[in-house]
């Protein structure tokens, strides 16, 4: 850095001035190169074919031992369950489940949990899970596999997936008669969707410490350390195809070998299966557009950080898991041959997992699926994010040079370099602005989590959605007025801009390492504006910059995204109902993100509050530079 800023080296100064003069072109070219690199990933030259890295998973692909008596048992249990569901319209038929699990020789237990809803003024919601353990006959209870089914009562608004219960129970009866199990098998039926699964996992691993919003309770029995889990969402015994759900909490994914195993077993047993599979026809399109669409759909699903099924809560405990969503056939058939195929798929997965000698460690944990049989690994897709986020780091370096080297010198005066004394930078003033901006972000994260605030919203008779929305709007209003209290000199503004660029570039890279999709989408939206950001006193440019910056506020950005989704889902709506419905969706999404943060540990809301709201505040402050000229002396040297 000393060589670059030494005015006695005219050749270095020449290059520095050229960098400063063309900094926007350089950084924007890197951004476009990153976007273009991502768009090239679906091509076969950048993607790879799926394969097994762990050969220990292959035994599950051998001949099945399931007989027709197990298929007949499934149909018998399905009829019994339908009769029991009529007697329990709002809850789980516990007596029937417990009796069947005991009959099939499982060690059966129930698990009670309670949700102390933070915004309900003391409201409590109770639930109960049922699980049975098949102890491994060949070894002590050191390792285990989980097969789970979410139970939805008849009165639910969601799709009925109760057909997974008889499939699971029939497989439990089959597995009990075999002696080759080296791992315990846990058969779990959860209530209240992901809430029941979260409570069961917390109780199983003993992670509850002190009073919590979710009182996970305790378990009377445990099996070994969980190696993997399969979640079943079976809509009917007449199955059309299987949709594989893999996205987990905070964008985590299961090991690619587990996905490949389910693909192979499904293909072998005659059921079409794939990621975001929508029909019984296999995805065999080799068109670039289809591959790019499939990859982008995974990016959008993963970026939210919301699990697509109960399997997504296992990942934070280091457990590989995915969901098999067996979709009901549109036109029912008299014979359900798919029942046997589905049982053989479950058997093959369980036997393969039973053969593992160690945890999943080979293959890939970070990947993007281009199609059912092709993927892009982290080493191939990270350069696109590195180019986009890296352009901010390069801009920070060039902007630092601009503090010392003026880019408006004449070409003929290369002997002279304008140097601004570093003693003029008010580091204390810049630090105060940084501290205030991040304090506002911390306030935006802390207040929705505060018990006092939730109690006030309840006593004021405000709905949770409206209360949280009003709270964050108030915080945003305070942030908008901040430039009136922190007028920075041009030199201090330059130093602040360097700090913002460094922070955002580093954060985008760090987020991309954990959740590439989130980091990529944020980079696509934020980086162009930040690159083109140039505080100016020109009235036209100033108004345009203010407008663009207001559009990029996290809450405004979320609203406009939901306007687009609402228009896509409800094209028949007029403009005013469309905007109103999008506003309601925005308030709901905000509430869900806060509640998910408190119960499940989804860090999207915390990340936006602690990092991106302060960064937006700092960018907003930069758009209000002090208009009087900088009177700091300039030192000219030859």
ABEGO torsion letter per residue (X at the ends): XAAAABAABAAAAAAAAAAAAAAAAAAAAAAAAAAAAAAAAABAAABBBBBBABAAAAAAABBBABBAAAAAAAAAAAAAAAAAAAABAABBBAAAAAAAAAAAGBBBBBBBBBBBBAAAGGBBBBBBBBBBBBBBAABBBABBBBBBBBBBBAABABBBAAAAAAAAAAAAAAAAABAABABBBBBBBBBGEAAAAAAAAAAAAGABBEBBABBAEBBABBBBBBABBBBBBBABABBABBBBBABBBGGBBBBAAAAAAAAAAAAAAGBBBBBGBABABBBABABAAAAAAAAAAAAAAAAAGBBABAAAAAAAAGBBBBBBBBBBBABBBABBAAAAAAAAAAAAAAAAAAABABBBABEBABBBBABAABBBBAAAAAAAAAAAAAAAAAAAAAAAAAAABBAABBAABAABBBBBBAAABBAAAAAAAAAAAAAAAAAAAAAAABAAAAAAAAAAGBBAAAAAAAAAAAAAAAAAAAAAABBBBAAAAAAAAAAAAAAAAAAAAAAAAABAAAAAAAAAAAAAAAAABBBBABAAAAAAAAAAAAAABAAAAAAAAAAAAAAAABAABBAAAAAAAAAAAAAAAAAAAAAAAAAAGBAAAAAAAAAAAAAAAAAAAAABBBABBBABBBBBBX
